[in-house]
C-alpha cells in the first residue's frame, strides 16, 4: 500500500488548485458582464400616481411600489396625508391600523398616525418611500 500522507497531499493540492481556478473564472467572467448604468429609480415607469380625491378621513389606501406595499392614510383631525411602507420595526410583517394607531403584527409595536413609535424615549418612525404631491395627486417615487 502506498503512503497515505502522499495521497492526502495530492488530494489537498487538487482541491486547492480547483478552488483557485473557480475563483479566477468568477473574477474574470465578472469583468466582461455588461452593466446597465441606469437604475430603477432613474426610470419614469416606477412612479405611482394616486388620485386622492374623495378619500375619506381615517381610511387607508394600499398601493404596491417597487415590490413593496405602501399605506396612504388621510388623518382624521388635520386631514393631511401620511405615507408609509407597510412594515413596522420587524421589517417583514404588515401593519394593522385601528383606533388611530398602527400596530406591527409581529412585534406588537404601536405607532401613532404620524408614524412615530408610541411610548418610547428614543423616537423611532415608520419608514417612508420618496413621495410628493401635485394638487390632489400623490406621486410615489423620484
N, CA, C and O atoms as a GROMACS GRO file, in nm:
protein
  568
    1UNK      N    1   0.084  -0.118   0.000
    1UNK     CA    2   0.000   0.000   0.000
    1UNK      C    3   0.088   0.124   0.000
    1UNK      O    4   0.192   0.130   0.066
    2UNK      N    5   0.043   0.224  -0.077
    2UNK     CA    6   0.120   0.347  -0.088
    2UNK      C    7   0.109   0.428   0.039
    2UNK      O    8   0.026   0.401   0.126
    3UNK      N    9   0.192   0.527   0.049
    3UNK     CA   10   0.195   0.616   0.165
    3UNK      C   11   0.067   0.700   0.170
    3UNK      O   12   0.043   0.777   0.077
    4UNK      N   13  -0.016   0.689   0.278
    4UNK     CA   14  -0.141   0.766   0.286
    4UNK      C   15  -0.117   0.917   0.294
    4UNK      O   16  -0.200   0.995   0.249
    5UNK      N   17  -0.003   0.959   0.351
    5UNK     CA   18   0.024   1.103   0.358
    5UNK      C   19   0.043   1.161   0.218
    5UNK      O   20  -0.001   1.273   0.190
    6UNK      N   21   0.106   1.085   0.131
    6UNK     CA   22   0.127   1.131  -0.006
    6UNK      C   23  -0.007   1.145  -0.078
    6UNK      O   24  -0.027   1.241  -0.152
    7UNK      N   25  -0.097   1.050  -0.057
    7UNK     CA   26  -0.229   1.056  -0.120
    7UNK      C   27  -0.308   1.177  -0.070
    7UNK      O   28  -0.372   1.246  -0.149
    8UNK      N   29  -0.303   1.203   0.060
    8UNK     CA   30  -0.374   1.318   0.118
    8UNK      C   31  -0.317   1.451   0.066
    8UNK      O   32  -0.393   1.545   0.040
    9UNK      N   33  -0.186   1.458   0.050
    9UNK     CA   34  -0.124   1.580  -0.003
    9UNK      C   35  -0.168   1.605  -0.146
    9UNK      O   36  -0.195   1.719  -0.183
   10UNK      N   37  -0.175   1.500  -0.226
   10UNK     CA   38  -0.217   1.514  -0.366
   10UNK      C   39  -0.363   1.561  -0.372
   10UNK      O   40  -0.397   1.650  -0.449
   11UNK      N   41  -0.448   1.499  -0.291
   11UNK     CA   42  -0.590   1.536  -0.288
   11UNK      C   43  -0.605   1.683  -0.244
   11UNK      O   44  -0.683   1.757  -0.304
   12UNK      N   45  -0.531   1.724  -0.142
   12UNK     CA   46  -0.537   1.861  -0.093
   12UNK      C   47  -0.493   1.960  -0.200
   12UNK      O   48  -0.554   2.065  -0.216
   13UNK      N   49  -0.386   1.927  -0.274
   13UNK     CA   50  -0.338   2.016  -0.381
   13UNK      C   51  -0.440   2.026  -0.494
   13UNK      O   52  -0.459   2.134  -0.550
   14UNK      N   53  -0.506   1.915  -0.528
   14UNK     CA   54  -0.608   1.916  -0.633
   14UNK      C   55  -0.725   2.006  -0.591
   14UNK      O   56  -0.774   2.087  -0.671
   15UNK      N   57  -0.770   1.992  -0.466
   15UNK     CA   58  -0.880   2.078  -0.417
   15UNK      C   59  -0.840   2.226  -0.417
   15UNK      O   60  -0.919   2.311  -0.456
   16UNK      N   61  -0.718   2.256  -0.374
   16UNK     CA   62  -0.671   2.394  -0.369
   16UNK      C   63  -0.664   2.454  -0.509
   16UNK      O   64  -0.708   2.566  -0.532
   17UNK      N   65  -0.608   2.379  -0.603
   17UNK     CA   66  -0.599   2.428  -0.741
   17UNK      C   67  -0.738   2.445  -0.804
   17UNK      O   68  -0.759   2.539  -0.881
   18UNK      N   69  -0.831   2.355  -0.773
   18UNK     CA   70  -0.968   2.369  -0.825
   18UNK      C   71  -1.033   2.494  -0.770
   18UNK      O   72  -1.100   2.566  -0.843
   19UNK      N   73  -1.014   2.519  -0.642
   19UNK     CA   74  -1.071   2.639  -0.580
   19UNK      C   75  -1.016   2.766  -0.642
   19UNK      O   76  -1.090   2.860  -0.668
   20UNK      N   77  -0.886   2.769  -0.665
   20UNK     CA   78  -0.823   2.886  -0.728
   20UNK      C   79  -0.874   2.904  -0.870
   20UNK      O   80  -0.901   3.016  -0.913
   21UNK      N   81  -0.888   2.794  -0.944
   21UNK     CA   82  -0.939   2.801  -1.081
   21UNK      C   83  -1.082   2.856  -1.084
   21UNK      O   84  -1.114   2.939  -1.168
   22UNK      N   85  -1.167   2.810  -0.994
   22UNK     CA   86  -1.306   2.859  -0.989
   22UNK      C   87  -1.308   3.006  -0.952
   22UNK      O   88  -1.384   3.083  -1.012
   23UNK      N   89  -1.228   3.047  -0.856
   23UNK     CA   90  -1.221   3.187  -0.816
   23UNK      C   91  -1.177   3.276  -0.931
   23UNK      O   92  -1.236   3.382  -0.954
   24UNK      N   93  -1.074   3.234  -1.004
   24UNK     CA   94  -1.027   3.312  -1.119
   24UNK      C   95  -1.133   3.319  -1.228
   24UNK      O   96  -1.150   3.423  -1.291
   25UNK      N   97  -1.204   3.209  -1.252
   25UNK     CA   98  -1.310   3.210  -1.353
   25UNK      C   99  -1.418   3.312  -1.316
   25UNK      O  100  -1.460   3.391  -1.401
   26UNK      N  101  -1.462   3.311  -1.192
   26UNK     CA  102  -1.566   3.405  -1.149
   26UNK      C  103  -1.516   3.548  -1.160
   26UNK      O  104  -1.589   3.636  -1.207
   27UNK      N  105  -1.393   3.572  -1.119
   27UNK     CA  106  -1.337   3.706  -1.126
   27UNK      C  107  -1.330   3.756  -1.270
   27UNK      O  108  -1.375   3.867  -1.299
   28UNK      N  109  -1.275   3.677  -1.360
   28UNK     CA  110  -1.260   3.721  -1.499
   28UNK      C  111  -1.394   3.730  -1.572
   28UNK      O  112  -1.413   3.818  -1.655
   29UNK      N  113  -1.485   3.640  -1.541
   29UNK     CA  114  -1.614   3.646  -1.610
   29UNK      C  115  -1.695   3.768  -1.566
   29UNK      O  116  -1.774   3.821  -1.643
   30UNK      N  117  -1.676   3.813  -1.442
   30UNK     CA  118  -1.749   3.932  -1.396
   30UNK      C  119  -1.696   4.059  -1.461
   30UNK      O  120  -1.767   4.159  -1.467
   31UNK      N  121  -1.573   4.055  -1.511
   31UNK     CA  122  -1.518   4.172  -1.580
   31UNK      C  123  -1.585   4.197  -1.715
   31UNK      O  124  -1.588   4.310  -1.763
   32UNK      N  125  -1.637   4.093  -1.776
   32UNK     CA  126  -1.690   4.105  -1.910
   32UNK      C  127  -1.842   4.110  -1.916
   32UNK      O  128  -1.900   4.101  -2.024
   33UNK      N  129  -1.908   4.124  -1.802
   33UNK     CA  130  -2.054   4.136  -1.799
   33UNK      C  131  -2.090   4.282  -1.820
   33UNK      O  132  -2.036   4.370  -1.753
   34UNK      N  133  -2.182   4.308  -1.914
   34UNK     CA  134  -2.227   4.445  -1.937
   34UNK      C  135  -2.312   4.490  -1.820
   34UNK      O  136  -2.400   4.417  -1.773
   35UNK      N  137  -2.285   4.609  -1.776
   35UNK     CA  138  -2.364   4.664  -1.667
   35UNK      C  139  -2.452   4.775  -1.721
   35UNK      O  140  -2.406   4.862  -1.796
   36UNK      N  141  -2.579   4.771  -1.682
   36UNK     CA  142  -2.672   4.876  -1.720
   36UNK      C  143  -2.650   4.993  -1.626
   36UNK      O  144  -2.663   4.977  -1.505
   37UNK      N  145  -2.618   5.110  -1.680
   37UNK     CA  146  -2.584   5.224  -1.597
   37UNK      C  147  -2.706   5.288  -1.530
   37UNK      O  148  -2.691   5.353  -1.426
   38UNK      N  149  -2.824   5.271  -1.587
   38UNK     CA  150  -2.942   5.333  -1.526
   38UNK      C  151  -2.999   5.241  -1.420
   38UNK      O  152  -3.006   5.120  -1.437
   39UNK      N  153  -3.039   5.301  -1.309
   39UNK     CA  154  -3.101   5.225  -1.202
   39UNK      C  155  -3.251   5.235  -1.215
   39UNK      O  156  -3.302   5.314  -1.294
   40UNK      N  157  -3.323   5.153  -1.137
   40UNK     CA  158  -3.468   5.153  -1.146
   40UNK      C  159  -3.527   5.287  -1.103
   40UNK      O  160  -3.636   5.323  -1.148
   41UNK      N  161  -3.456   5.364  -1.016
   41UNK     CA  162  -3.509   5.492  -0.974
   41UNK      C  163  -3.496   5.597  -1.083
   41UNK      O  164  -3.559   5.703  -1.075
   42UNK      N  165  -3.412   5.570  -1.188
   42UNK     CA  166  -3.400   5.663  -1.299
   42UNK      C  167  -3.514   5.650  -1.399
   42UNK      O  168  -3.537   5.740  -1.479
   43UNK      N  169  -3.584   5.540  -1.395
   43UNK     CA  170  -3.688   5.514  -1.494
   43UNK      C  171  -3.818   5.583  -1.453
   43UNK      O  172  -3.858   5.574  -1.337
   44UNK      N  173  -3.884   5.649  -1.546
   44UNK     CA  174  -4.008   5.716  -1.510
   44UNK      C  175  -4.123   5.620  -1.485
   44UNK      O  176  -4.224   5.659  -1.427
   45UNK      N  177  -4.111   5.492  -1.528
   45UNK     CA  178  -4.222   5.400  -1.512
   45UNK      C  179  -4.232   5.342  -1.371
   45UNK      O  180  -4.322   5.264  -1.344
   46UNK      N  181  -4.140   5.379  -1.280
   46UNK     CA  182  -4.153   5.331  -1.143
   46UNK      C  183  -4.229   5.432  -1.056
   46UNK      O  184  -4.234   5.417  -0.934
   47UNK      N  185  -4.287   5.533  -1.117
   47UNK     CA  186  -4.369   5.629  -1.044
   47UNK      C  187  -4.511   5.577  -1.031
   47UNK      O  188  -4.566   5.521  -1.126
   48UNK      N  189  -4.569   5.595  -0.915
   48UNK     CA  190  -4.709   5.561  -0.892
   48UNK      C  191  -4.784   5.691  -0.871
   48UNK      O  192  -4.746   5.772  -0.787
   49UNK      N  193  -4.890   5.710  -0.947
   49UNK     CA  194  -4.974   5.829  -0.930
   49UNK      C  195  -5.107   5.784  -0.874
   49UNK      O  196  -5.174   5.698  -0.931
   50UNK      N  197  -5.144   5.843  -0.762
   50UNK     CA  198  -5.266   5.803  -0.693
   50UNK      C  199  -5.350   5.927  -0.668
   50UNK      O  200  -5.310   6.017  -0.594
   51UNK      N  201  -5.468   5.932  -0.731
   51UNK     CA  202  -5.560   6.044  -0.712
   51UNK      C  203  -5.631   6.026  -0.578
   51UNK      O  204  -5.698   5.925  -0.556
   52UNK      N  205  -5.615   6.122  -0.490
   52UNK     CA  206  -5.669   6.113  -0.354
   52UNK      C  207  -5.803   6.185  -0.340
   52UNK      O  208  -5.853   6.200  -0.228
   53UNK      N  209  -5.861   6.230  -0.452
   53UNK     CA  210  -5.991   6.297  -0.447
   53UNK      C  211  -6.095   6.201  -0.391
   53UNK      O  212  -6.107   6.087  -0.437
   54UNK      N  213  -6.169   6.248  -0.294
   54UNK     CA  214  -6.276   6.167  -0.237
   54UNK      C  215  -6.233   6.068  -0.132
   54UNK      O  216  -6.315   5.992  -0.081
   55UNK      N  217  -6.104   6.066  -0.097
   55UNK     CA  218  -6.058   5.974   0.007
   55UNK      C  219  -6.112   6.021   0.142
   55UNK      O  220  -6.102   6.139   0.177
   56UNK      N  221  -6.170   5.929   0.215
   56UNK     CA  222  -6.231   5.963   0.343
   56UNK      C  223  -6.126   5.968   0.454
   56UNK      O  224  -6.025   5.898   0.449
   57UNK      N  225  -6.152   6.052   0.553
   57UNK     CA  226  -6.062   6.067   0.666
   57UNK      C  227  -6.056   5.936   0.746
   57UNK      O  228  -6.154   5.863   0.757
   58UNK      N  229  -5.937   5.910   0.800
   58UNK     CA  230  -5.912   5.793   0.884
   58UNK      C  231  -5.923   5.661   0.806
   58UNK      O  232  -5.947   5.555   0.865
   59UNK      N  233  -5.905   5.667   0.676
   59UNK     CA  234  -5.908   5.548   0.592
   59UNK      C  235  -5.771   5.526   0.531
   59UNK      O  236  -5.694   5.620   0.511
   60UNK      N  237  -5.742   5.401   0.501
   60UNK     CA  238  -5.614   5.360   0.443
   60UNK      C  239  -5.634   5.318   0.299
   60UNK      O  240  -5.728   5.246   0.266
   61UNK      N  241  -5.543   5.363   0.212
   61UNK     CA  242  -5.534   5.310   0.076
   61UNK      C  243  -5.401   5.238   0.067
   61UNK      O  244  -5.300   5.284   0.119
   62UNK      N  245  -5.402   5.123   0.000
   62UNK     CA  246  -5.280   5.045  -0.019
   62UNK      C  247  -5.244   5.044  -0.166
   62UNK      O  248  -5.331   5.035  -0.253
   63UNK      N  249  -5.115   5.054  -0.194
   63UNK     CA  250  -5.066   5.051  -0.331
   63UNK      C  251  -4.929   4.984  -0.330
   63UNK      O  252  -4.854   4.996  -0.232
   64UNK      N  253  -4.896   4.913  -0.436
   64UNK     CA  254  -4.764   4.849  -0.448
   64UNK      C  255  -4.671   4.938  -0.527
   64UNK      O  256  -4.709   4.995  -0.629
   65UNK      N  257  -4.548   4.949  -0.479
   65UNK     CA  258  -4.445   5.027  -0.547
   65UNK      C  259  -4.312   4.954  -0.530
   65UNK      O  260  -4.269   4.928  -0.417
   66UNK      N  261  -4.248   4.921  -0.640
   66UNK     CA  262  -4.120   4.851  -0.642
   66UNK      C  263  -4.121   4.726  -0.555
   66UNK      O  264  -4.024   4.699  -0.483
   67UNK      N  265  -4.230   4.651  -0.561
   67UNK     CA  266  -4.240   4.525  -0.490
   67UNK      C  267  -4.273   4.538  -0.342
   67UNK      O  268  -4.274   4.438  -0.270
   68UNK      N  269  -4.301   4.657  -0.297
   68UNK     CA  270  -4.335   4.677  -0.156
   68UNK      C  271  -4.471   4.744  -0.146
   68UNK      O  272  -4.511   4.822  -0.233
   69UNK      N  273  -4.542   4.712  -0.038
   69UNK     CA  274  -4.673   4.772  -0.020
   69UNK      C  275  -4.660   4.905   0.056
   69UNK      O  276  -4.585   4.916   0.154
   70UNK      N  277  -4.734   5.004   0.008
   70UNK     CA  278  -4.733   5.137   0.066
   70UNK      C  279  -4.872   5.166   0.123
   70UNK      O  280  -4.973   5.131   0.062
   71UNK      N  281  -4.876   5.229   0.240
   71UNK     CA  282  -5.002   5.271   0.302
   71UNK      C  283  -5.015   5.421   0.292
   71UNK      O  284  -4.920   5.495   0.318
   72UNK      N  285  -5.134   5.467   0.253
   72UNK     CA  286  -5.164   5.610   0.249
   72UNK      C  287  -5.280   5.632   0.346
   72UNK      O  288  -5.385   5.569   0.333
   73UNK      N  289  -5.260   5.721   0.442
   73UNK     CA  290  -5.361   5.750   0.544
   73UNK      C  291  -5.400   5.896   0.536
   73UNK      O  292  -5.314   5.984   0.531
   74UNK      N  293  -5.530   5.921   0.536
   74UNK     CA  294  -5.579   6.058   0.549
   74UNK      C  295  -5.617   6.076   0.696
   74UNK      O  296  -5.710   6.012   0.744
   75UNK      N  297  -5.543   6.162   0.766
   75UNK     CA  298  -5.566   6.179   0.908
   75UNK      C  299  -5.702   6.239   0.938
   75UNK      O  300  -5.756   6.316   0.858
   76UNK      N  301  -5.756   6.204   1.054
   76UNK     CA  302  -5.889   6.248   1.094
   76UNK      C  303  -5.893   6.396   1.126
   76UNK      O  304  -5.977   6.470   1.074
   77UNK      N  305  -5.801   6.440   1.214
   77UNK     CA  306  -5.811   6.578   1.263
   77UNK      C  307  -5.750   6.681   1.169
   77UNK      O  308  -5.811   6.786   1.148
   78UNK      N  309  -5.633   6.655   1.112
   78UNK     CA  310  -5.567   6.755   1.028
   78UNK      C  311  -5.603   6.741   0.880
   78UNK      O  312  -5.578   6.832   0.801
   79UNK      N  313  -5.660   6.629   0.842
   79UNK     CA  314  -5.693   6.597   0.702
   79UNK      C  315  -5.569   6.598   0.612
   79UNK      O  316  -5.580   6.618   0.491
   80UNK      N  317  -5.453   6.578   0.672
   80UNK     CA  318  -5.330   6.564   0.595
   80UNK      C  319  -5.309   6.417   0.563
   80UNK      O  320  -5.369   6.329   0.625
   81UNK      N  321  -5.222   6.392   0.465
   81UNK     CA  322  -5.194   6.254   0.423
   81UNK      C  323  -5.061   6.210   0.480
   81UNK      O  324  -4.965   6.287   0.487
   82UNK      N  325  -5.055   6.085   0.521
   82UNK     CA  326  -4.932   6.021   0.569
   82UNK      C  327  -4.906   5.900   0.480
   82UNK      O  328  -4.998   5.826   0.445
   83UNK      N  329  -4.780   5.882   0.443
   83UNK     CA  330  -4.741   5.775   0.351
   83UNK      C  331  -4.629   5.694   0.416
   83UNK      O  332  -4.526   5.750   0.454
   84UNK      N  333  -4.649   5.563   0.429
   84UNK     CA  334  -4.553   5.475   0.494
   84UNK      C  335  -4.540   5.344   0.417
   84UNK      O  336  -4.630   5.304   0.343
   85UNK      N  337  -4.424   5.278   0.436
   85UNK     CA  338  -4.413   5.139   0.394
   85UNK      C  339  -4.498   5.055   0.489
   85UNK      O  340  -4.509   5.089   0.607
   86UNK      N  341  -4.556   4.948   0.439
   86UNK     CA  342  -4.643   4.864   0.521
   86UNK      C  343  -4.563   4.760   0.600
   86UNK      O  344  -4.592   4.641   0.595
   87UNK      N  345  -4.462   4.807   0.674
   87UNK     CA  346  -4.385   4.721   0.763
   87UNK      C  347  -4.346   4.802   0.886
   87UNK      O  348  -4.318   4.922   0.877
   88UNK      N  349  -4.343   4.736   0.999
   88UNK     CA  350  -4.302   4.802   1.123
   88UNK      C  351  -4.156   4.779   1.150
   88UNK      O  352  -4.076   4.768   1.057
   89UNK      N  353  -4.120   4.771   1.278
   89UNK     CA  354  -3.980   4.755   1.314
   89UNK      C  355  -3.927   4.615   1.285
   89UNK      O  356  -3.806   4.595   1.280
   90UNK      N  357  -4.016   4.518   1.267
   90UNK     CA  358  -3.970   4.384   1.232
   90UNK      C  359  -3.920   4.378   1.088
   90UNK      O  360  -3.835   4.296   1.054
   91UNK      N  361  -3.974   4.466   1.004
   91UNK     CA  362  -3.931   4.472   0.865
   91UNK      C  363  -3.996   4.370   0.774
   91UNK      O  364  -3.981   4.378   0.652
   92UNK      N  365  -4.068   4.273   0.830
   92UNK     CA  366  -4.126   4.168   0.748
   92UNK      C  367  -4.277   4.158   0.760
   92UNK      O  368  -4.344   4.111   0.668
   93UNK      N  369  -4.332   4.202   0.870
   93UNK     CA  370  -4.475   4.184   0.895
   93UNK      C  371  -4.552   4.311   0.862
   93UNK      O  372  -4.502   4.421   0.883
   94UNK      N  373  -4.674   4.295   0.810
   94UNK     CA  374  -4.753   4.413   0.776
   94UNK      C  375  -4.806   4.483   0.901
   94UNK      O  376  -4.808   4.428   1.011
   95UNK      N  377  -4.849   4.606   0.879
   95UNK     CA  378  -4.907   4.685   0.986
   95UNK      C  379  -5.058   4.666   0.989
   95UNK      O  380  -5.120   4.639   0.886
   96UNK      N  381  -5.116   4.678   1.106
   96UNK     CA  382  -5.260   4.674   1.124
   96UNK      C  383  -5.301   4.811   1.176
   96UNK      O  384  -5.240   4.862   1.270
   97UNK      N  385  -5.404   4.871   1.114
   97UNK     CA  386  -5.446   5.005   1.155
   97UNK      C  387  -5.583   5.000   1.219
   97UNK      O  388  -5.679   4.951   1.158
   98UNK      N  389  -5.593   5.050   1.342
   98UNK     CA  390  -5.721   5.060   1.412
   98UNK      C  391  -5.703   5.160   1.526
   98UNK      O  392  -5.594   5.176   1.581
   99UNK      N  393  -5.812   5.227   1.560
   99UNK     CA  394  -5.815   5.323   1.672
   99UNK      C  395  -5.704   5.427   1.659
   99UNK      O  396  -5.637   5.461   1.757
  100UNK      N  397  -5.683   5.478   1.536
  100UNK     CA  398  -5.584   5.582   1.508
  100UNK      C  399  -5.440   5.540   1.540
  100UNK      O  400  -5.355   5.625   1.568
  101UNK      N  401  -5.414   5.411   1.536
  101UNK     CA  402  -5.279   5.360   1.563
  101UNK      C  403  -5.244   5.251   1.463
  101UNK      O  404  -5.330   5.177   1.416
  102UNK      N  405  -5.114   5.244   1.432
  102UNK     CA  406  -5.060   5.134   1.353
  102UNK      C  407  -4.996   5.035   1.449
  102UNK      O  408  -4.935   5.074   1.548
  103UNK      N  409  -5.011   4.906   1.420
  103UNK     CA  410  -4.951   4.802   1.504
  103UNK      C  411  -4.874   4.706   1.416
  103UNK      O  412  -4.928   4.654   1.318
  104UNK      N  413  -4.747   4.682   1.451
  104UNK     CA  414  -4.668   4.579   1.383
  104UNK      C  415  -4.725   4.444   1.425
  104UNK      O  416  -4.728   4.413   1.544
  105UNK      N  417  -4.769   4.365   1.329
  105UNK     CA  418  -4.837   4.239   1.361
  105UNK      C  419  -4.742   4.133   1.416
  105UNK      O  420  -4.788   4.033   1.472
  106UNK      N  421  -4.610   4.151   1.402
  106UNK     CA  422  -4.515   4.053   1.458
  106UNK      C  423  -4.471   4.092   1.599
  106UNK      O  424  -4.475   4.010   1.690
  107UNK      N  425  -4.431   4.216   1.615
  107UNK     CA  426  -4.373   4.257   1.744
  107UNK      C  427  -4.474   4.324   1.836
  107UNK      O  428  -4.450   4.334   1.957
  108UNK      N  429  -4.586   4.370   1.782
  108UNK     CA  430  -4.685   4.439   1.864
  108UNK      C  431  -4.652   4.585   1.889
  108UNK      O  432  -4.723   4.652   1.965
  109UNK      N  433  -4.546   4.637   1.828
  109UNK     CA  434  -4.507   4.776   1.845
  109UNK      C  435  -4.617   4.867   1.790
  109UNK      O  436  -4.671   4.842   1.682
  110UNK      N  437  -4.650   4.973   1.865
  110UNK     CA  438  -4.755   5.067   1.825
  110UNK      C  439  -4.694   5.197   1.774
  110UNK      O  440  -4.593   5.245   1.826
  111UNK      N  441  -4.758   5.254   1.671
  111UNK     CA  442  -4.716   5.381   1.613
  111UNK      C  443  -4.838   5.471   1.603
  111UNK      O  444  -4.950   5.424   1.581
  112UNK      N  445  -4.815   5.603   1.618
  112UNK     CA  446  -4.927   5.696   1.603
  112UNK      C  447  -4.950   5.726   1.455
  112UNK      O  448  -4.884   5.668   1.369
  113UNK      N  449  -5.042   5.817   1.425
  113UNK     CA  450  -5.076   5.847   1.286
  113UNK      C  451  -4.963   5.915   1.210
  113UNK      O  452  -4.962   5.916   1.087
  114UNK      N  453  -4.867   5.972   1.282
  114UNK     CA  454  -4.752   6.034   1.218
  114UNK      C  455  -4.639   5.934   1.193
  114UNK      O  456  -4.536   5.969   1.136
  115UNK      N  457  -4.659   5.808   1.237
  115UNK     CA  458  -4.559   5.705   1.217
  115UNK      C  459  -4.456   5.697   1.327
  115UNK      O  460  -4.358   5.624   1.314
  116UNK      N  461  -4.476   5.771   1.437
  116UNK     CA  462  -4.382   5.769   1.550
  116UNK      C  463  -4.421   5.658   1.647
  116UNK      O  464  -4.539   5.638   1.678
  117UNK      N  465  -4.319   5.586   1.694
  117UNK     CA  466  -4.343   5.479   1.789
  117UNK      C  467  -4.397   5.537   1.920
  117UNK      O  468  -4.344   5.635   1.972
  118UNK      N  469  -4.502   5.475   1.971
  118UNK     CA  470  -4.568   5.523   2.093
  118UNK      C  471  -4.495   5.469   2.216
  118UNK      O  472  -4.449   5.355   2.216
  119UNK      N  473  -4.485   5.550   2.320
  119UNK     CA  474  -4.428   5.512   2.450
  119UNK      C  475  -4.281   5.475   2.442
  119UNK      O  476  -4.238   5.380   2.508
  120UNK      N  477  -4.204   5.546   2.364
  120UNK     CA  478  -4.060   5.522   2.358
  120UNK      C  479  -3.986   5.653   2.383
  120UNK      O  480  -4.026   5.758   2.335
  121UNK      N  481  -3.877   5.646   2.459
  121UNK     CA  482  -3.798   5.766   2.487
  121UNK      C  483  -3.718   5.807   2.364
  121UNK      O  484  -3.697   5.926   2.340
  122UNK      N  485  -3.672   5.710   2.287
  122UNK     CA  486  -3.599   5.738   2.163
  122UNK      C  487  -3.699   5.730   2.048
  122UNK      O  488  -3.764   5.627   2.029
  123UNK      N  489  -3.709   5.837   1.972
  123UNK     CA  490  -3.809   5.842   1.865
  123UNK      C  491  -3.770   5.749   1.750
  123UNK      O  492  -3.664   5.764   1.690
  124UNK      N  493  -3.857   5.654   1.721
  124UNK     CA  494  -3.843   5.566   1.605
  124UNK      C  495  -3.964   5.592   1.517
  124UNK      O  496  -4.076   5.610   1.567
  125UNK      N  497  -3.943   5.593   1.388
  125UNK     CA  498  -4.051   5.622   1.294
  125UNK      C  499  -4.065   5.510   1.192
  125UNK      O  500  -3.970   5.437   1.163
  126UNK      N  501  -4.185   5.499   1.138
  126UNK     CA  502  -4.208   5.409   1.025
  126UNK      C  503  -4.133   5.464   0.905
  126UNK      O  504  -4.118   5.586   0.890
  127UNK      N  505  -4.086   5.376   0.820
  127UNK     CA  506  -4.013   5.418   0.700
  127UNK      C  507  -4.110   5.472   0.596
  127UNK      O  508  -4.223   5.426   0.583
  128UNK      N  509  -4.062   5.571   0.520
  128UNK     CA  510  -4.144   5.634   0.418
  128UNK      C  511  -4.077   5.622   0.282
  128UNK      O  512  -3.955   5.633   0.271
  129UNK      N  513  -4.155   5.598   0.178
  129UNK     CA  514  -4.098   5.599   0.043
  129UNK      C  515  -4.080   5.744  -0.002
  129UNK      O  516  -4.137   5.835   0.059
  130UNK      N  517  -4.003   5.768  -0.107
  130UNK     CA  518  -3.996   5.904  -0.162
  130UNK      C  519  -4.130   5.938  -0.226
  130UNK      O  520  -4.182   5.860  -0.306
  131UNK      N  521  -4.186   6.053  -0.193
  131UNK     CA  522  -4.315   6.091  -0.250
  131UNK      C  523  -4.330   6.243  -0.247
  131UNK      O  524  -4.259   6.313  -0.175
  132UNK      N  525  -4.424   6.292  -0.328
  132UNK     CA  526  -4.461   6.433  -0.326
  132UNK      C  527  -4.603   6.445  -0.382
  132UNK      O  528  -4.658   6.350  -0.437
  133UNK      N  529  -4.660   6.562  -0.366
  133UNK     CA  530  -4.797   6.587  -0.410
  133UNK      C  531  -4.797   6.688  -0.524
  133UNK      O  532  -4.719   6.783  -0.525
  134UNK      N  533  -4.886   6.666  -0.619
  134UNK     CA  534  -4.918   6.766  -0.722
  134UNK      C  535  -5.068   6.783  -0.715
  134UNK      O  536  -5.144   6.705  -0.772
  135UNK      N  537  -5.110   6.888  -0.644
  135UNK     CA  538  -5.254   6.906  -0.622
  135UNK      C  539  -5.306   6.795  -0.535
  135UNK      O  540  -5.258   6.774  -0.424
  136UNK      N  541  -5.405   6.724  -0.585
  136UNK     CA  542  -5.468   6.615  -0.510
  136UNK      C  543  -5.413   6.478  -0.553
  136UNK      O  544  -5.470   6.374  -0.520
  137UNK      N  545  -5.302   6.478  -0.626
  137UNK     CA  546  -5.241   6.354  -0.674
  137UNK      C  547  -5.113   6.326  -0.597
  137UNK      O  548  -5.023   6.410  -0.591
  138UNK      N  549  -5.106   6.207  -0.538
  138UNK     CA  550  -4.986   6.163  -0.469
  138UNK      C  551  -4.897   6.090  -0.570
  138UNK      O  552  -4.943   5.999  -0.639
  139UNK      N  553  -4.772   6.130  -0.577
  139UNK     CA  554  -4.676   6.066  -0.668
  139UNK      C  555  -4.569   5.999  -0.582
  139UNK      O  556  -4.494   6.066  -0.511
  140UNK      N  557  -4.564   5.867  -0.590
  140UNK     CA  558  -4.465   5.789  -0.514
  140UNK      C  559  -4.351   5.753  -0.608
  140UNK      O  560  -4.374   5.701  -0.718
  141UNK      N  561  -4.230   5.780  -0.565
  141UNK     CA  562  -4.110   5.757  -0.646
  141UNK      C  563  -4.039   5.888  -0.669
  141UNK      O  564  -4.087   5.994  -0.630
  142UNK      N  565  -3.925   5.879  -0.734
  142UNK     CA  566  -3.846   6.000  -0.760
  142UNK      C  567  -3.873   6.053  -0.897
  142UNK      O  568  -3.816   6.155  -0.937
   0.00000   0.00000   0.00000
